[in-house]
Amino acid sequence: MKAEPARGAPLAATLRDACGLEPASAERLFTLYGVMAWEIMRIGRAKPKLLRSFDTHGGALGAEVVYAIRHELAQTLSDFLLRRTVVGPGPDAEISALEPAARIAVRHAG
């Protein structure tokens, strides 16, 4: 993995290249988190399984669950899914994302 980008480098492309993310995932992280996406990548680099998507429709990553709990003080799954990652507005109201998100939260964030 490469170092963080030099000033002026396109963040989404750098995230994609540095962390091996799919282009859509990198763009999503940049759009939702801006430069704070690097904090999510640091979590993912420490635990590479967290760079996998747990959300079949929107592509949210496991590292986002951990980030929301540790850094944004998310207290509930609905807080995380609806307000932090915007996963909730998916086609099935992202009911399918509840269980994987809960497992990630318990395993990695306590």
PyRosetta script that sets phi, psi and omega in degrees:
from pyrosetta import init, pose_from_sequence

init()
pose = pose_from_sequence("MKAEPARGAPLAATLRDACGLEPASAERLFTLYGVMAWEIMRIGRAKPKLLRSFDTHGGALGAEVVYAIRHELAQTLSDFLLRRTVVGPGPDAEISALEPAARIAVRHAG")
pose.set_psi(1, 142.1)
pose.set_omega(1, -178.0)
pose.set_phi(2, -85.3)
pose.set_psi(2, 166.9)
pose.set_omega(2, 177.3)
pose.set_phi(3, -72.5)
pose.set_psi(3, 170.9)
pose.set_omega(3, 177.4)
pose.set_phi(4, -62.9)
pose.set_psi(4, 158.5)
pose.set_omega(4, -172.4)
pose.set_phi(5, -70.5)
pose.set_psi(5, 153.9)
pose.set_omega(5, 170.8)
pose.set_phi(6, -73.1)
pose.set_psi(6, 159.5)
pose.set_omega(6, 179.5)
pose.set_phi(7, -56.4)
pose.set_psi(7, 138.3)
pose.set_omega(7, 177.1)
pose.set_phi(8, 89.5)
pose.set_psi(8, -11.8)
pose.set_omega(8, 178.7)
pose.set_phi(9, -73.1)
pose.set_psi(9, 142.2)
pose.set_omega(9, 179.1)
pose.set_phi(10, -64.1)
pose.set_psi(10, 119.6)
pose.set_omega(10, -173.6)
pose.set_phi(11, -61.9)
pose.set_psi(11, -46.4)
pose.set_omega(11, -177.4)
pose.set_phi(12, -60.4)
pose.set_psi(12, -44.0)
pose.set_omega(12, 179.6)
pose.set_phi(13, -66.6)
pose.set_psi(13, -37.5)
pose.set_omega(13, 179.6)
pose.set_phi(14, -68.6)
pose.set_psi(14, -40.8)
pose.set_omega(14, 175.4)
pose.set_phi(15, -59.1)
pose.set_psi(15, -45.9)
pose.set_omega(15, 179.9)
pose.set_phi(16, -58.7)
pose.set_psi(16, -49.2)
pose.set_omega(16, -176.3)
pose.set_phi(17, -71.2)
pose.set_psi(17, -41.7)
pose.set_omega(17, -175.5)
pose.set_phi(18, -71.8)
pose.set_psi(18, -31.4)
pose.set_omega(18, -172.3)
pose.set_phi(19, -117.4)
pose.set_psi(19, 0.3)
pose.set_omega(19, 179.0)
pose.set_phi(20, 69.5)
pose.set_psi(20, 27.6)
pose.set_omega(20, 179.1)
pose.set_phi(21, -78.4)
pose.set_psi(21, 154.3)
pose.set_omega(21, 170.6)
pose.set_phi(22, -65.6)
pose.set_psi(22, 147.5)
pose.set_omega(22, -180.0)
pose.set_phi(23, -53.1)
pose.set_psi(23, -41.4)
pose.set_omega(23, -179.1)
pose.set_phi(24, -64.9)
pose.set_psi(24, -37.9)
pose.set_omega(24, 179.1)
pose.set_phi(25, -67.4)
pose.set_psi(25, -42.4)
pose.set_omega(25, 179.0)
pose.set_phi(26, -64.0)
pose.set_psi(26, -43.2)
pose.set_omega(26, 179.1)
pose.set_phi(27, -64.6)
pose.set_psi(27, -41.0)
pose.set_omega(27, 178.4)
pose.set_phi(28, -61.1)
pose.set_psi(28, -46.9)
pose.set_omega(28, 179.5)
pose.set_phi(29, -60.8)
pose.set_psi(29, -45.3)
pose.set_omega(29, 179.7)
pose.set_phi(30, -61.9)
pose.set_psi(30, -43.8)
pose.set_omega(30, -179.0)
pose.set_phi(31, -63.2)
pose.set_psi(31, -43.4)
pose.set_omega(31, -177.5)
pose.set_phi(32, -79.6)
pose.set_psi(32, -37.1)
pose.set_omega(32, -169.5)
pose.set_phi(33, -116.3)
pose.set_psi(33, -12.9)
pose.set_omega(33, -176.9)
pose.set_phi(34, 59.1)
pose.set_psi(34, -138.4)
pose.set_omega(34, -177.7)
pose.set_phi(35, -66.2)
pose.set_psi(35, -18.3)
pose.set_omega(35, 177.1)
pose.set_phi(36, -69.3)
pose.set_psi(36, -10.0)
pose.set_omega(36, 175.6)
pose.set_phi(37, -58.5)
pose.set_psi(37, -27.0)
pose.set_omega(37, 177.8)
pose.set_phi(38, -65.4)
pose.set_psi(38, -31.0)
pose.set_omega(38, 176.1)
pose.set_phi(39, -65.3)
pose.set_psi(39, -39.9)
pose.set_omega(39, 177.4)
pose.set_phi(40, -65.1)
pose.set_psi(40, -39.9)
pose.set_omega(40, 178.3)
pose.set_phi(41, -65.8)
pose.set_psi(41, -35.8)
pose.set_omega(41, 176.9)
pose.set_phi(42, -61.9)
pose.set_psi(42, -40.9)
pose.set_omega(42, 176.7)
pose.set_phi(43, -62.8)
pose.set_psi(43, -44.3)
pose.set_omega(43, 179.9)
pose.set_phi(44, -66.9)
pose.set_psi(44, -36.0)
pose.set_omega(44, 177.8)
pose.set_phi(45, -65.4)
pose.set_psi(45, -36.0)
pose.set_omega(45, 179.2)
pose.set_phi(46, -70.4)
pose.set_psi(46, -32.1)
pose.set_omega(46, 179.6)
pose.set_phi(47, -136.1)
pose.set_psi(47, 86.4)
pose.set_omega(47, -173.7)
pose.set_phi(48, -54.6)
pose.set_psi(48, -26.5)
pose.set_omega(48, 177.6)
pose.set_phi(49, -62.3)
pose.set_psi(49, -23.9)
pose.set_omega(49, 179.9)
pose.set_phi(50, -75.0)
pose.set_psi(50, -6.9)
pose.set_omega(50, 175.1)
pose.set_phi(51, -85.7)
pose.set_psi(51, 2.2)
pose.set_omega(51, 176.2)
pose.set_phi(52, -88.0)
pose.set_psi(52, 149.6)
pose.set_omega(52, 177.9)
pose.set_phi(53, -78.6)
pose.set_psi(53, 138.6)
pose.set_omega(53, 174.3)
pose.set_phi(54, -107.4)
pose.set_psi(54, -4.5)
pose.set_omega(54, -174.1)
pose.set_phi(55, -113.4)
pose.set_psi(55, 112.9)
pose.set_omega(55, -174.1)
pose.set_phi(56, -69.3)
pose.set_psi(56, -21.6)
pose.set_omega(56, -176.4)
pose.set_phi(57, -101.0)
pose.set_psi(57, -42.0)
pose.set_omega(57, -173.3)
pose.set_phi(58, -102.5)
pose.set_psi(58, -16.1)
pose.set_omega(58, 177.3)
pose.set_phi(59, 83.0)
pose.set_psi(59, 20.0)
pose.set_omega(59, 178.4)
pose.set_phi(60, -62.8)
pose.set_psi(60, 142.5)
pose.set_omega(60, -177.1)
pose.set_phi(61, -97.5)
pose.set_psi(61, 152.4)
pose.set_omega(61, 176.8)
pose.set_phi(62, -57.2)
pose.set_psi(62, -35.1)
pose.set_omega(62, 179.8)
pose.set_phi(63, -62.3)
pose.set_psi(63, -24.8)
pose.set_omega(63, 177.8)
pose.set_phi(64, -68.5)
pose.set_psi(64, -33.9)
pose.set_omega(64, 177.6)
pose.set_phi(65, -62.9)
pose.set_psi(65, -49.6)
pose.set_omega(65, -178.9)
pose.set_phi(66, -62.7)
pose.set_psi(66, -43.7)
pose.set_omega(66, 178.7)
pose.set_phi(67, -59.6)
pose.set_psi(67, -45.9)
pose.set_omega(67, -178.0)
pose.set_phi(68, -61.5)
pose.set_psi(68, -38.4)
pose.set_omega(68, -179.3)
pose.set_phi(69, -75.0)
pose.set_psi(69, -45.1)
pose.set_omega(69, -175.9)
pose.set_phi(70, -76.3)
pose.set_psi(70, -37.8)
pose.set_omega(70, -171.1)
pose.set_phi(71, -110.9)
pose.set_psi(71, -25.9)
pose.set_omega(71, -179.1)
pose.set_phi(72, -108.2)
pose.set_psi(72, 0.8)
pose.set_omega(72, 177.1)
pose.set_phi(73, 58.4)
pose.set_psi(73, 35.9)
pose.set_omega(73, 174.2)
pose.set_phi(74, -61.2)
pose.set_psi(74, 134.2)
pose.set_omega(74, -175.6)
pose.set_phi(75, -106.0)
pose.set_psi(75, -25.0)
pose.set_omega(75, -176.8)
pose.set_phi(76, -133.8)
pose.set_psi(76, 163.3)
pose.set_omega(76, 176.5)
pose.set_phi(77, -64.3)
pose.set_psi(77, -38.0)
pose.set_omega(77, 179.3)
pose.set_phi(78, -65.6)
pose.set_psi(78, -37.3)
pose.set_omega(78, 176.0)
pose.set_phi(79, -59.6)
pose.set_psi(79, -47.1)
pose.set_omega(79, -179.9)
pose.set_phi(80, -65.3)
pose.set_psi(80, -52.0)
pose.set_omega(80, -173.1)
pose.set_phi(81, -69.5)
pose.set_psi(81, -37.8)
pose.set_omega(81, -176.0)
pose.set_phi(82, -89.4)
pose.set_psi(82, -42.5)
pose.set_omega(82, -172.6)
pose.set_phi(83, -97.7)
pose.set_psi(83, -35.0)
pose.set_omega(83, -173.3)
pose.set_phi(84, -87.0)
pose.set_psi(84, -47.8)
pose.set_omega(84, -174.7)
pose.set_phi(85, -107.2)
pose.set_psi(85, -8.9)
pose.set_omega(85, -177.7)
pose.set_phi(86, 59.1)
pose.set_psi(86, 33.7)
pose.set_omega(86, 177.9)
pose.set_phi(87, -76.6)
pose.set_psi(87, -36.9)
pose.set_omega(87, -173.9)
pose.set_phi(88, -52.2)
pose.set_psi(88, -37.4)
pose.set_omega(88, -177.5)
pose.set_phi(89, -73.6)
pose.set_psi(89, 15.8)
pose.set_omega(89, 179.8)
pose.set_phi(90, -69.9)
pose.set_psi(90, 178.1)
pose.set_omega(90, -174.5)
pose.set_phi(91, -58.9)
pose.set_psi(91, -34.1)
pose.set_omega(91, 179.5)
pose.set_phi(92, -110.8)
pose.set_psi(92, 26.7)
pose.set_omega(92, -174.9)
pose.set_phi(93, 56.3)
pose.set_psi(93, 21.4)
pose.set_omega(93, 178.2)
pose.set_phi(94, 53.3)
pose.set_psi(94, 35.8)
pose.set_omega(94, 173.0)
pose.set_phi(95, -59.1)
pose.set_psi(95, -34.2)
pose.set_omega(95, 179.7)
pose.set_phi(96, -66.0)
pose.set_psi(96, -18.4)
pose.set_omega(96, -179.3)
pose.set_phi(97, -88.9)
pose.set_psi(97, -13.5)
pose.set_omega(97, -176.1)
pose.set_phi(98, -60.4)
pose.set_psi(98, -52.6)
pose.set_omega(98, -176.6)
pose.set_phi(99, -63.9)
pose.set_psi(99, -48.7)
pose.set_omega(99, 178.0)
pose.set_phi(100, -60.8)
pose.set_psi(100, -39.5)
pose.set_omega(100, 178.8)
pose.set_phi(101, -64.3)
pose.set_psi(101, -40.1)
pose.set_omega(101, 178.8)
pose.set_phi(102, -64.2)
pose.set_psi(102, -42.3)
pose.set_omega(102, 178.6)
pose.set_phi(103, -61.7)
pose.set_psi(103, -43.0)
pose.set_omega(103, 179.6)
pose.set_phi(104, -63.4)
pose.set_psi(104, -45.8)
pose.set_omega(104, -178.2)
pose.set_phi(105, -60.2)
pose.set_psi(105, -46.1)
pose.set_omega(105, -179.2)
pose.set_phi(106, -66.1)
pose.set_psi(106, -44.2)
pose.set_omega(106, -175.5)
pose.set_phi(107, -70.0)
pose.set_psi(107, -39.9)
pose.set_omega(107, -169.5)
pose.set_phi(108, -110.9)
pose.set_psi(108, -18.6)
pose.set_omega(108, -176.5)
pose.set_phi(109, -119.9)
pose.set_psi(109, -0.6)
pose.set_omega(109, 178.4)
pose.set_phi(110, 82.8)
pose.dump_pdb("model.pdb")
